[in-house]
Structures are given as structure tokens and as C-alpha cells.
Amino acid sequence: MRRVAILMAAGALLAVPGTVQGQARRPAPKPAAKPAAIVQKVIPPKATYWLSAQTMTGFGMGGNMPSAGDMMRMAMSGQQPGAMSKSLVLDLGGKLPVSAPPPLGRHLVPAGMNMGDLLFLKTPQRQAATPSEPEDFEPPKGRVLLFWGCGEEARPGQPVVIDFAKVAAGQIPPGLFAGERVRIARPPSASSWPTHGHWPNDDRASRNGVPANASLVGDHAVTGNYIPDIQFSLTKDFMGALNLDQKKAPSGAIAMSWNQLPDATGHFASFIGGEGEDPAKGATVVFWSSSESQTFISALGDYIAPAEAARLVGTKQLMPPAQTSCAIPKQVLAAAPQGLVSLVAHGPEENFLYPPRPADPKITWDQQYAVKARFVSRAGGPAGMNMAEMMGGGDERRGRNSRRNSNGGSGTRPKCEASSGGGGMLGGAIGGLLGRRKKAEDCEP
């Protein structure tokens, strides 16, 4: 009996929940809660300043022939068309109220720029509303033949044909912009900042242009009545000249080669030409790019940041920095024997943000200004023509123009004259695509 009582007592003890050897179990302690992370307060810059520095060889202006203003600036700065030249665009955006109207900004430049002590940043007047389309406006018509990829032979499935009459009617070809995955940052503008300052404008330095020996290296300062004072020092300079050589291959293709620039982050080449305008069918424009994917009127020729350039080299939308040759397929030249070639070498950037970020997250990061300096080098001209050919024949053309002006007199329209570089034909082709007034006669046949 005594043994039975002992066993029953033991069973009862084991049946009591939460007991171990006669002691109650305690719940495991919960881990201590981590303190919430401190999120630093950031106040965006009160001013942003961008310097866009471009080196040009030939007519390397984004695939466009130079305007009369471009030619005048080249001549006044001692540069010849077809030779290396430099250009600079300055954009200032400010949020502070204008202390004493009108808004005014000044950029104090280093002596190495050889442009005096300062450049005036003027605030452009806001543009008036665009007038409505005139009643006699002819809708766009014509087509684009789209090619892409380096090589003497066009890729299978090319060209892609784009009918602009159908596009205007809303029938956009599927995948037209399939290859357009390009991240482009935009400089300050009147639409993005309360006050915007810009150079070049109508000051004397703008009329003279940037001299060929200008250097951006050194200390810079920007002052104004709508921004905090800005100071920065550049170590990067205008990129070197991009020298493009073109040779016509026996196949009819154009073999392009160029020099390698130390600061280049990627290359992009393009061709645009036209085969004339049919009054009934409109114009035909031929567009080709060096991208390995379908590309149409691409941002790949714009300023591209180094990180984005590296990504686009990886996707083969840009040619690598070390690549120095590319061929325009013969089918492109067969469709448009005349046109313009453009080559761009994307370059480095320098970025400044003041003041530096406080290490203590409890301290507000009150940013005063941000500065971006970006660089690019371009080259281009008539397809199949080198720099020496572009610079030749100038005296003959000047003589012909002089005779024409002396015979024509004032008040008469100039005679139509064929363009050896394809610019005139191209302009008419693009005009047909974009639409224009029905009766627009610019010259006498």
C-alpha cells in the first residue's frame, strides 16, 4: 500500500503543468526592442548649377549642319569649319526670392578660360504660348527607313519602315521605341526652377564664343541675387578632339575609325539621310545607329552620366570606350547616298554638393547648392567625307556665292542650289515628315 501511495503522488506531481522537478517553468524573456533608427532630415539644395562642356570636330553638332550663328562664333574665335572647336552651356536654377529685381547671376571663371573675368547668367524671358496650327498646314507624310548595328551588311529584318501618315493617325508601329531605355538627367530650366539663369546669351563673351585654348580647370565661383554663393574647383577639362576618318568600302559601306580618348566612357554613331521628296508620297528619311538594338531618334547621343554609360555599354546600346571603328551598312547608303554622320564620345562628370552630409543623423542636412560639370566630344560631317575634304573648296564656293549675290540684286529670291553635303536635301526630307505650310517657296528653281 505504501508503494502504491508513493507512485500515485509521483504521477500527480508529473501531471501538474509547468513543473520541472517540483519547480514552475518561467516563460523565456522577450528580446529587448531595438530603438527606432533615426532618419536624417534632408533639405534639397537652394541652387543647382550645371556646366555642359562640349568639344566638336567638323560638324559634330549632334548630327546637324552648323547654323549661321555657329559659323559666326567659329570665325570670331579663330576657328575654321571642320576644325576643332569648343562650346559651353551654363544653367543655373535658384529657389531663393530675388533680392533686388531683375534676377542676375555671375560666373567668375579661372584665368585659363581666356574669356575675361566673368560670364553673365541671364534669365530668359518666358516664352509666349505657341500659336495654333495654321489652317493651311499640311499633315506630315513620308516614311523612315530604320537601320541599326555596325557592319558592312544590314542585319536580317532591316530596315523597319515607319509610315509617318500612319503614326500621325495614331498607328504607331509596335516596338518602335523598344531600345529606348536611356536615363538622361536634365539641367535646370525655367520650367523646373523658380528662377533660371543661362549662358550663352547676348553678352559679349557669348558673341565671341569659347576660344580653342580655353581650359575649365581651376577655381570657379557663382554669385547672384537669387542663390547662395557657390564655389567649386574643377580638375576635369574639355575632352580632346575626336577625329573621325571615313572610307568608302568596295561593297558600298562606309568604314569609320577614330582616335581613342582617355576619358571616354562610351561611343555612339548615327547617320541620317534622305533620298529626296516625292510630292505625292512625301519624303523618305533614312536613320541608322551603331546600337545593337533597334533605336530611333535616340537619346544615346545626349550627355550621358558615366554610370549610365557603363550600363548602356553592357547592353550594347553604346560602343565600348576602347572601340575605335564601326561600319555603316551598304544598304543604308544605297537607300540614302547623301547624309550626315555623327559620332559622340561620352565623357566624365564632376559633382559637388555643399555642405557635406553631417555624420550625426540627428543633424539636419541643409543642402545649399549642387554643381554638375559634364563633358562630351563630338565629330561628324557629310557621310564619306573627311575633314580635309570638308575644308577644301571653300574659295570656289565663296566665289560662286559672291557672283550670285552680285547678279541677283536685292529683293529677289536666291536661286536653288544643290548641296554637296546632303544638308539641303535632308532639310527638305525632314520638313516633309514634320509637316509644313502647303505653299512654301524658299527659292526659285
Secondary structure, DSSP 8 states (H G I E B T S, - for coil): -HHHHHHHHHHHHHHSTTEETTEE-----------------EE--SEEEEEEEEEEEES-BTTB---HHHHHHHHHTT--TTSEEEEEEEEEEE-S--SSSS--EEEE--GGG-S-SEEEEB------------TTEE---EEEEEEESSSSS--TT--EEEEHHHHHTT---TTTTTT----------TTTSSEEEEESSSSHHHHH-B-TT----EEEEEEESSS--EEEEE---------EEEEE-TTS-EEEEE---TT--EEEEEEEEEEEEETTTEEEEEEEES-SS--SS-GGGS---HHHHHHHHHTTSSB-TT--EEEE-HHHHHH-SSEEEEEEEEEEEEEEEES---SSTTS-EE--EEEEEEEEEEEEEETT--HHHHHTTHHHHHHHHHHHHHHH-TTS--B----TTSHHHHHHHHHHHH-EESS---SB-
